[in-house]
């Protein structure tokens, strides 16, 4: 099980907030080449932040950034439809997948199996809920079929998976580096010769 101090959770939470602000739909960021990190942020919040309150905070932050980007930032309102509400269960699926993985975590190679499973399930549910919700309930499509939804999922999922794996991969490398460094400098991990 992954347990972090409150101080570490606050630090990670602040980094995730900054990443959301920098990458959410290119509303305000000057780094226009960064892929969107929203999906990875909800997953990582589930992994690292013990309380459920950050989930609500990140919901609010995404709404504020989207609203501000549309109202003052010149962003398109194409996705701001009644289907926007489907982001709540979609992002929650990522958060719950991250939370499930945090309970399975151990600092060993075997952790890659539950990590991969949680990424696959969380990502798939998020993609199905968000894309399916938008496709069927946004009012942007005249005729909707499950076959066309399947085609759209096949077409757009790789792009979302790429950015999701980009951020979770960087996080895994940073997490491993910090864990190895903390083991190296932890006096309890050193054996005493006598």
C-alpha positions as CSV (number, residue, x, y, z in Angstrom):
1,X,0.0,0.0,0.0
2,X,1.3,3.5,-0.9
3,X,1.3,5.8,2.1
4,X,2.7,9.4,2.0
5,X,3.0,12.1,4.6
6,X,0.6,14.9,4.5
7,X,3.4,17.2,3.5
8,X,4.3,15.0,0.5
9,X,0.6,14.8,-0.5
10,X,0.3,18.6,-0.4
11,X,3.4,19.0,-2.6
12,X,2.1,16.4,-5.1
13,X,-1.3,18.0,-5.1
14,X,0.2,21.4,-5.9
15,X,2.3,20.0,-8.7
16,X,-0.8,18.4,-10.2
17,X,-2.7,21.7,-9.9
18,X,0.1,23.5,-11.8
19,X,0.2,20.8,-14.4
20,X,-3.6,21.1,-14.9
21,X,-3.3,24.9,-15.3
22,X,-0.4,24.5,-17.8
23,X,-2.0,21.9,-20.0
24,X,-5.8,22.1,-19.7
25,X,-7.0,22.8,-23.3
26,X,-4.2,25.4,-23.9
27,X,-6.4,28.0,-22.3
28,X,-3.6,30.0,-20.6
29,X,-0.4,28.1,-21.0
30,X,2.5,29.5,-23.0
31,X,3.8,26.0,-23.5
32,X,1.3,25.1,-26.3
33,X,3.2,21.9,-27.2
34,X,2.4,20.0,-23.9
35,X,-0.3,17.4,-24.3
36,X,-3.3,17.6,-22.0
37,X,-2.7,16.0,-18.6
38,X,-6.2,16.0,-17.2
39,X,-6.7,12.3,-17.4
40,X,-3.4,11.5,-15.9
41,X,-3.9,14.1,-13.2
42,X,-7.2,12.4,-12.0
43,X,-5.5,9.0,-12.0
44,X,-2.4,10.3,-10.1
45,X,-4.6,12.1,-7.6
46,X,-6.2,8.8,-6.9
47,X,-2.8,7.2,-6.5
48,X,-1.1,9.8,-4.3
49,X,-3.7,11.8,-2.5
50,X,-5.5,9.9,0.3
51,X,-8.5,12.2,0.8
52,X,-11.4,12.4,-1.7
53,X,-11.5,16.2,-1.4
54,X,-8.9,16.7,-4.1
55,X,-11.2,14.8,-6.5
56,X,-13.8,17.6,-6.0
57,X,-11.1,20.2,-6.2
58,X,-9.9,19.0,-9.5
59,X,-13.5,18.8,-10.8
60,X,-13.9,22.5,-9.8
61,X,-10.5,23.4,-11.3
62,X,-11.3,21.8,-14.7
63,X,-14.6,23.6,-14.8
64,X,-13.1,26.9,-13.9
65,X,-10.3,26.5,-16.5
66,X,-12.8,25.5,-19.2
67,X,-15.2,28.2,-18.4
68,X,-12.5,30.9,-18.2
69,X,-10.9,29.6,-21.4
70,X,-14.2,29.8,-23.3
71,X,-15.3,33.1,-21.8
72,X,-12.1,35.1,-21.8
73,X,-9.4,32.9,-23.4
74,X,-10.9,32.6,-26.9
75,X,-11.2,28.8,-26.7
76,X,-13.9,26.9,-28.6
77,X,-17.0,26.0,-26.8
78,X,-17.5,22.9,-29.0
79,X,-17.3,20.6,-26.0
80,X,-19.3,22.7,-23.6
81,X,-22.6,20.9,-24.1
82,X,-25.0,19.1,-21.8
83,X,-22.7,16.1,-22.2
84,X,-20.0,17.9,-20.2
85,X,-21.6,16.4,-17.1
86,X,-20.3,13.0,-18.3
87,X,-16.8,14.2,-17.3
88,X,-17.7,13.7,-13.7
89,X,-18.1,9.9,-13.9
90,X,-15.3,9.6,-16.5
91,X,-12.7,11.4,-14.3
92,X,-14.0,9.6,-11.3
93,X,-13.3,6.3,-13.0
94,X,-9.7,7.4,-13.4
95,X,-9.5,8.5,-9.7
96,X,-11.0,5.2,-8.5
97,X,-8.6,3.2,-10.7
98,X,-5.7,5.2,-9.1
99,X,-7.0,4.7,-5.6
100,X,-7.3,0.9,-6.3
101,X,-3.8,0.8,-7.5
102,X,-2.5,2.7,-4.4
103,X,-3.9,-0.1,-2.3
104,X,-2.1,-2.7,-4.4
105,X,1.2,-0.8,-4.6
106,X,4.5,-2.3,-3.4
107,X,8.0,-1.2,-4.3
108,X,8.7,-4.3,-6.5
109,X,8.5,-5.3,-10.1
110,X,5.3,-7.2,-9.4
111,X,3.6,-3.8,-8.9
112,X,3.6,-3.4,-12.7
113,X,0.7,-5.9,-13.1
114,X,-1.8,-4.0,-10.9
115,X,-0.5,-0.7,-12.2
116,X,-1.1,-1.8,-15.8
117,X,-4.5,-3.2,-15.0
118,X,-5.6,0.0,-13.2
119,X,-4.3,2.1,-16.1
120,X,-6.1,0.0,-18.7
121,X,-9.4,-0.2,-16.8
122,X,-9.4,3.4,-15.7
123,X,-8.5,4.7,-19.1
124,X,-11.0,2.5,-20.9
125,X,-13.9,3.5,-18.6
126,X,-12.9,7.2,-18.9
127,X,-12.7,7.0,-22.7
128,X,-16.0,5.1,-23.0
129,X,-17.9,7.4,-20.6
130,X,-16.5,10.7,-21.9
131,X,-16.6,10.0,-25.6
132,X,-19.8,8.0,-25.4
133,X,-21.5,10.7,-23.4
134,X,-20.3,13.4,-25.8
135,X,-21.3,11.4,-28.9
136,X,-24.8,10.5,-27.7
137,X,-25.8,13.5,-25.6
138,X,-23.9,16.6,-26.9
139,X,-26.3,17.3,-29.7
140,X,-23.4,17.7,-32.1
141,X,-24.2,14.5,-34.1
142,X,-27.4,14.0,-36.0
143,X,-27.5,10.3,-36.3
144,X,-25.7,8.2,-33.6
145,X,-24.9,4.5,-33.8
146,X,-22.9,2.2,-31.6
147,X,-20.8,1.2,-34.7
148,X,-19.8,4.8,-35.3
149,X,-19.0,5.3,-31.6
150,X,-16.7,2.2,-31.9
151,X,-15.0,3.7,-34.9
152,X,-14.5,7.0,-33.1
153,X,-13.1,5.2,-30.0
154,X,-10.6,3.4,-32.3
155,X,-9.7,6.6,-34.0
156,X,-9.3,8.9,-31.0
157,X,-8.2,6.6,-28.1
158,X,-4.5,6.3,-29.2
159,X,-4.1,10.1,-28.9
160,X,-5.5,10.2,-25.4
161,X,-3.6,7.1,-24.4
162,X,-0.4,8.6,-25.6
163,X,-0.7,11.7,-23.4
164,X,-2.0,9.6,-20.5
165,X,1.0,7.3,-20.7
166,X,3.4,10.2,-21.2
167,X,2.5,11.7,-17.8
168,X,2.1,8.5,-15.9
169,X,5.4,7.2,-17.3
170,X,7.2,10.3,-16.2
171,X,5.6,10.0,-12.8
172,X,6.7,6.3,-12.5
173,X,10.3,7.3,-13.3
174,X,10.3,10.1,-10.7
175,X,8.5,8.0,-8.1
176,X,11.1,5.2,-8.6
177,X,14.0,7.6,-8.3
178,X,12.6,9.2,-5.1
179,X,12.0,5.8,-3.6
180,X,15.5,4.6,-4.4
181,X,17.1,7.8,-3.1
182,X,15.0,7.6,0.1
183,X,16.1,4.0,0.6
184,X,19.7,4.9,0.1
185,X,19.7,7.8,2.7
186,X,17.4,6.1,5.2
187,X,19.5,5.0,8.2
188,X,16.9,2.3,9.1
189,X,17.6,0.6,5.7
190,X,21.3,0.2,6.4
191,X,22.4,-2.8,8.2
192,X,24.6,-2.3,11.3
193,X,27.9,-4.2,11.4
194,X,28.9,-5.5,14.8
